Amino acid sequence: MLRQVAKQTHLHLLLIGPDQALLDVYEFESTFGLEKLISVSESACKDYPGMDFVAAKKEYDQAYDLMQLFRKAEPGG
């Protein structure tokens, strides 16, 4: 996915409010240099051959619900 994001010329941020109401849309020109993260992440993974990002992501997704994380990010959450 990082390769796909790095190729984007613009990134969009959707601000969603209560009841999934769209509050605003922000557009950013992609000047973040995300393509640099690809070589960094690939070389880091070579240093740790036991590291399995896909398995770690699956385990994370099973342990945490996205809406629970959003609620924790809310004030008083």
TIGUZA-419908 format. One record per residue: residue in three letters; x, y, z of N, C-alpha, C in turn. Coordinates in Angstrom, 1 decimal, decimal comma. Example, Ala and Ser with C-alpha at 12.3 -4.5 7.8 and 13.67 -1.06 7.14 Angstrom:
# residues 2
  code      nX      nY      nZ     caX     caY     caZ      cX      cY      cZ
   ALA    13,2    -5,7     7,8    12,3    -4,5     7,8    13,2    -3,3     7,8
   SER    12,8    -2,2     7,1    13,7    -1,1     7,1    12,9     0,0     7,9
***
This chain:
# residues 77
  code      nX      nY      nZ     caX     caY     caZ      cX      cY      cZ
   MET     0,8    -1,2     0,0     0,0     0,0     0,0     0,9     1,3     0,0
   LEU     2,0     1,2     0,7     2,9     2,4     0,7     3,3     2,8    -0,7
   ARG     3,6     1,9    -1,6     4,0     2,2    -2,9     2,8     2,9    -3,6
   GLN     1,6     2,5    -3,4     0,4     3,2    -4,0     0,3     4,6    -3,5
   VAL     0,4     4,8    -2,2     0,2     6,1    -1,6     1,4     7,0    -2,1
   ALA     2,6     6,5    -2,2     3,7     7,3    -2,6     3,6     7,8    -4,0
   LYS     2,8     7,1    -4,9     2,6     7,5    -6,3     1,5     8,6    -6,4
   GLN     0,8     8,9    -5,4    -0,3     9,9    -5,5     0,2    11,3    -5,6
   THR    -0,4    12,1    -6,4     0,1    13,5    -6,5    -0,6    14,4    -5,4
   HIS    -1,7    13,9    -4,9    -2,4    14,7    -3,9    -3,0    13,7    -2,9
   LEU    -3,1    14,1    -1,6    -3,7    13,3    -0,6    -4,9    14,1    -0,1
   HIS    -5,9    13,4     0,3    -7,2    14,0     0,8    -7,5    13,5     2,2
   LEU    -7,9    14,4     3,0    -8,3    14,1     4,4    -9,8    14,5     4,5
   LEU   -10,6    13,5     4,9   -12,0    13,7     5,1   -12,2    13,9     6,6
   LEU   -12,9    15,0     7,0   -13,2    15,2     8,4   -14,7    14,8     8,6
   ILE   -14,8    13,7     9,3   -16,1    13,1     9,6   -16,6    13,4    11,0
   GLY   -17,8    13,8    11,1   -18,4    14,2    12,4   -19,3    13,1    12,9
   PRO   -20,1    13,5    13,9   -21,1    12,5    14,5   -22,0    12,0    13,4
   ASP   -22,4    10,8    13,5   -23,3    10,1    12,6   -22,8    10,0    11,2
   GLN   -21,4    10,0    11,1   -20,8     9,9     9,8   -21,0    11,1     8,8
   ALA   -21,3    12,2     9,4   -21,6    13,4     8,6   -20,2    14,0     8,1
   LEU   -20,2    14,3     6,8   -19,0    14,9     6,2   -18,9    16,3     6,6
   LEU   -17,9    16,7     7,4   -17,7    18,1     7,9   -16,9    18,9     6,9
   ASP   -15,8    18,3     6,4   -14,9    19,1     5,5   -14,0    18,1     4,8
   VAL   -13,4    18,6     3,7   -12,5    17,9     2,9   -11,2    18,7     2,7
   TYR   -10,1    18,2     3,0    -8,8    18,9     2,8    -8,0    18,2     1,7
   GLU    -7,3    19,0     0,9    -6,5    18,4    -0,2    -5,1    18,9     0,0
   PHE    -4,1    18,0     0,0    -2,7    18,4     0,1    -2,0    17,9    -1,1
   GLU    -1,1    18,7    -1,6    -0,2    18,2    -2,6     0,8    17,3    -2,0
   SER     1,1    16,1    -2,6     1,9    15,1    -2,0     3,4    15,5    -2,1
   THR     3,9    16,3    -1,1     5,3    16,7    -1,1     6,0    16,1     0,1
   PHE     5,4    15,0     0,6     5,9    14,4     1,9     7,1    13,5     1,7
   GLY     7,4    13,1     0,5     8,6    12,2     0,2     8,3    10,8     0,7
   LEU     7,1    10,4     0,6     6,7     9,0     1,1     7,5     7,9     0,4
   GLU     7,9     8,2    -0,9     8,7     7,1    -1,6    10,0     6,8    -0,8
   LYS    10,5     7,7     0,0    11,7     7,5     0,8    11,5     6,4     1,8
   LEU    10,2     6,3     2,3     9,9     5,3     3,3    10,0     3,9     2,8
   ILE     9,8     3,7     1,5     9,8     2,4     0,9    11,2     1,7     1,1
   SER    12,2     2,4     0,7    13,6     1,8     0,9    13,9     1,7     2,3
   VAL    13,5     2,6     3,2    13,8     2,5     4,6    13,1     1,3     5,2
   SER    11,8     1,1     4,9    11,1     0,0     5,5    11,6    -1,3     4,9
   GLU    12,0    -1,4     3,6    12,5    -2,6     3,1    13,8    -3,0     3,7
   SER    14,7    -2,0     3,9    16,0    -2,3     4,5    15,8    -2,7     6,0
   ALA    14,9    -2,1     6,7    14,7    -2,4     8,1    14,2    -3,8     8,2
   CYS    13,3    -4,3     7,3    12,8    -5,6     7,3    13,9    -6,7     7,1
   LYS    14,9    -6,3     6,3    16,0    -7,3     6,0    16,8    -7,5     7,2
   ASP    16,9    -6,5     8,1    17,6    -6,6     9,3    16,9    -7,5    10,4
   TYR    15,6    -7,7    10,2    14,8    -8,5    11,1    14,0    -9,5    10,3
   PRO    14,7   -10,6     9,9    14,0   -11,6     9,1    12,8   -12,2     9,7
   GLY    12,6   -12,2    11,0    11,5   -12,8    11,6    10,3   -11,9    11,7
   MET    10,5   -10,6    11,1     9,4    -9,6    11,2     8,4    -9,9    10,0
   ASP     7,2   -10,1    10,4     6,1   -10,4     9,4     5,1    -9,3     9,5
   PHE     5,1    -8,2     8,7     4,2    -7,1     8,8     2,8    -7,5     8,6
   VAL     2,5    -8,4     7,6     1,2    -8,8     7,3     0,6    -9,6     8,5
   ALA     1,3   -10,4     9,2     0,9   -11,2    10,3     0,6   -10,2    11,5
   ALA     1,5    -9,2    11,7     1,4    -8,3    12,8     0,1    -7,4    12,6
   LYS    -0,1    -7,0    11,3    -1,3    -6,2    11,0    -2,6    -7,0    11,3
   LYS    -2,6    -8,3    10,9    -3,7    -9,2    11,1    -4,0    -9,3    12,6
   GLU    -3,0    -9,5    13,4    -3,1    -9,6    14,9    -3,6    -8,3    15,5
   TYR    -3,1    -7,2    15,0    -3,6    -5,9    15,5    -5,1    -5,7    15,2
   ASP    -5,5    -6,0    13,9    -6,9    -5,9    13,5    -7,8    -6,8    14,3
   GLN    -7,3    -7,9    14,7    -8,1    -8,8    15,6    -8,2    -8,3    17,0
   ALA    -7,2    -7,6    17,5    -7,2    -7,2    18,9    -7,9    -5,8    19,1
   TYR    -7,9    -5,0    18,0    -8,5    -3,6    18,2    -9,6    -3,4    17,1
   ASP   -10,7    -2,8    17,6   -11,7    -2,4    16,7   -11,5    -0,9    16,4
   LEU   -11,6    -0,5    15,1   -11,4     0,8    14,7   -12,2     1,9    15,5
   MET   -13,5     1,5    15,7   -14,4     2,5    16,4   -13,9     2,6    17,9
   GLN   -13,4     1,6    18,5   -12,9     1,7    19,8   -11,7     2,6    19,9
   LEU   -10,8     2,5    18,9    -9,7     3,5    18,8   -10,1     4,9    18,7
   PHE   -11,2     5,1    17,8   -11,7     6,5    17,7   -12,2     7,0    19,0
   ARG   -13,0     6,1    19,7   -13,5     6,6    21,0   -12,5     6,9    22,0
   LYS   -11,4     6,1    22,0   -10,2     6,4    22,9    -9,6     7,8    22,6
   ALA    -9,6     8,2    21,3    -9,0     9,4    20,9    -9,9    10,6    21,3
   GLU   -11,1    10,4    21,6   -12,0    11,5    21,9   -11,6    12,0    23,3
   PRO   -11,9    13,3    23,6   -11,6    13,8    24,9   -12,4    13,0    26,0
   GLY   -11,7    12,6    27,0   -12,4    11,8    28,0   -12,5    10,3    27,7
   GLY   -11,9     9,9    26,5   -12,1     8,5    26,0   -11,2     7,6    26,6
***
